[in-house]
Amino acid sequence: MVSTKFYTVIYVVLFVSATIQVLVEFAGLNYWTAFGIILVLSAAKAVLVAAYFQHLRFEPRSLTYLVGIGLVAALALTVAASYSLL
């Protein structure tokens, strides 16, 4: 079983990455650069949450692959929708 200390570390990583996302928004970067950084950080956060807080790390690989396909599909739809913003 995973300890409380490990969950605390994951929480801190999620908090720091969310803070970085906010800082990227206000950094005045090019739209696509900021979008790429935020997309990568969001995907990493989604994987951490799914793996540990939703316990996919300890599930059979087939279920993990199924959720991974859903994550890739959601990211593809996000990228496709971003073109309509410009």
Long-range contacts (C-beta under 8 A, 24 or more apart in sequence): 2-52, 6-52, 7-52, 7-53, 10-48, 10-52, 10-53, 13-48, 14-45, 14-48, 14-49, 17-41, 17-44, 17-45, 18-45, 31-86, 35-82, 39-75, 39-78, 39-79, 43-71, 43-75, 46-71, 47-71
